[in-house]
Amino acid sequence: MSLSAPPLLLFDIDGTLMRKAGPHHRQVLVDAVKHVTGLATATEQIPVQGMLDRDILAWMLRDAGASATFIKRVMPGVVQHAQALYTECCPDLRQKVCPGVRPLLRRITLRGLKAGLVTGNLSAIGWKKVESAGLKSHFSFGAFAEQGKDRATLAARAIAQARRNKWITRHSVIVLFGDHENDILAAKANGIRSVAVATGLSQPAALSRLQPDFLLPDLRNCPLEEILS
């Protein structure tokens, strides 16, 4: 690892940095749709893991009978209201941090390495979660659900921001940590390294089939030097 080519470390949130964060996130999506549109919706029938919040909201609205034109029109207001609601009701998430996350982030921060978020959460929701978990100081930027059409696009956006700010060079090692198949696919789509952790709902066998560069049971004893070499 060359000092002239500093690495970039990107992290998913749910299932990777923390898990079982409670029903608050799902509930604010339901409440935001109701507030903006008057429609009653639910998330129980939606496989939300690995999805972007905007896609979850669109699915909820379609299930409630909304047209594509209606969804496009109301989405900005729903997104804004959901984020405002979550910042008010987010619980204390310090006990929800996944094993090994705190020591790994401390190692990264002490070495002066740049770390960012790539998550399906809306931006205010994502930042509030890492703040409530006591992890926010380790992250200086991120790419969130309202900023791209899929996770691969979000990863590309984060990488582009790092390049614009000259945090990395074209020789830098870039790594995406995630717990879902979509995280691995996003890394592959961008030609960067993938570290899959089996701390979410995806089974190790399902993650392994996509051949991540590293597959770990959790982030305890994370082989950071090997990952970055």
N, C-alpha and C positions, 0 to 999 in steps of 0.2 A: 504494500500500500504506500503510494508516493504522497509526500506532503504537497507536491505540486498538483496532484489529482485527488483532492479530498473526497471521501465517499459521501453518499447520501442515503439515509435510512428512512424509509416510509412505513407507516404503521396503520393498519385498520384499527378500529376501536372495539366494536362489540364482538366478543368471542376471542379477541386477540389481546387487547389491553385489559379488558374487564368482561365479566359475564354475569348473567342473572341480575341485570340492573333494575329489574322491577317493571311493573306494567305502565309506568308513567309515560314512556315514549309512545307506546301504542295509543294510549288514551288521549294524548293531546292531538294526535292525528284525527281521531274520531271527533273530538270536541271542536277542532278547527273547521272540519268539514261542516259540522252542524251549525256552527256560528256563522259561517260565510254563506252557506247554501241552503240551510234548513233541512238538508237530507240526513237521514239516520243511516249510518254505515257501521261496519265492523271489520276487524282484521283477522279474526280467528280462522277464517277459511283461506287466508293468503299465506303462502310460504315465504315469510318476510326475510328469513336469513339470507344474507348475501345480496339483497335487493337494495335499490336506492329509494329513499323516502318519497321522492316524486313519483316513482313507479308504483309504490304501494298506494299512495293517494289516488293515482289515476285508476288503479284496479278497484279500490273502494268505491270510487264514484261510478265507474262502469257497472259494478254490481248493483248499485242503487238506481241504475237506469239512465244515468247521465250520458249525453252525446259527446262525441269528441270535441265539437265546437264549444259546448258548455264547459267541459273540463279545461280546455285551453284558456278560456276566459276567466274562470274562477281560480285557477291554480296559483297565480301570484299572491292573491289575498289569503288563500288557505295556507300556503307556505309561510307567509309572514306571521299569521296568527298562531300557527303551530309552534313556531320558534319562540314567540312571546310567551305562550302558555308554558312551555317547557322550562324556560329560565326561571319561572315563578314556582314550579312544583318539583323540580329535580331533587331527588333525595340525596343523602350523604352516600357516596359510592366508594368510600375509602376501603371498606371491607369487601368490595367486589372485584378488586384488582387481581388479575390472574397470577399464578405462581411464577416467580422469576422476573416479572415485569419491572418492579422497582429497582432491583440490583442492576439489571441490564441498562435501564435508562440512566442510572447514575454513572455507569461505566461510559456510556456514550457521551453524557454531558461533561464529565471530568476530562475526557479526551478532546473536547471541543468539536465534536462531530455534529453535523447538521441533521436534525430529525424533523420529519413532517408527518402530517396525517393524510391518509387517503381513505375516505369513509363514505358509506352510503347515507350517513346522517346529514341532515340539513346543518348548515354551518353553525348557527347559534346553539343548536342541540349538541353537536359534536364538541364544541368548545366548552359548553357547560358541563358535559359529562367528564371530560378530562380535568376540568377545574375541581369538580366535586370529588373526584377520585384522588386529588392531590398530585396530578401528573402534568398539569399544564405548563409548568416552568421548563419542561424538557422539550417543548415543541414551539417552533417559531413561525410555522406556516402550515397550510393544509389545503386540500381540495375536497369539496363537499357536494352533496347530492344535487343542489340547485345549479351546479357549475358544469355539468356534463351529462351526456346521455347514457353513459355506462361507466363501469369501474375502470376500464382500460383508458377511457377518455380522461377520467379524473387523475389517474396516474401520470398520463402524458402532460396534463396541465401542471401538476406539481413539479415534474421534471423541468418543464419549460420555465416555470417561475424560478427554480433554482439556477438554471442557466442564465436567465436574464440578470439575476442578482450576482452572478459570478461566484456562487457558492461552490460550483462544480465545474469541471472541464469535460471535454469530450472523452477523456481517459478515465474519468471517475467511475468507481464501482457504485452501482445503484441497486438497492435491495428493497423489496416489498415484503413486509411481514403480514401474514393474514391467516385466518382460520377456515376460509371457505374456498371452494373450487374456483369461484369467480376472482378471488385474489390471485391465485396461481395463473389463471388465464389472462388477467390484466398485466401481470409481470411479463408473461411470454409475449403478449401483444406489443409490449414496449421494449423487448429485448433486454430486460433487466433480470437480476437474480430474484428468485422467490424463496422465501422461508415460510413453510406451512407449519402451523402449530395446531395440535389436536386438542385445543381448549374450548372450541365452539361445539356446535351440534354436528358438524361434518365428521364422519368416521375416518380414521386413519387410512383405511383401504381405499376409500373414495378419493382422498387427497393424493395418495400414492399413485393412483392410476394416471394422474395428470403429470407425474414426474417433476415435482418441484425440485429445486436445487438442494434444498434441505427440508427434511420432515422431522419435526421435534414433538415429543409428547407435551411439552410446555417450554417456557423460556428459562427455566432453571438450568444452570450450567450451559447456557447458550454459547456455542463455539464461535464467538464474534470474530476472532482473528482468522479462523478458517473461512468463515462466510465472506470476509472482506479481502481475502488473499487472492 
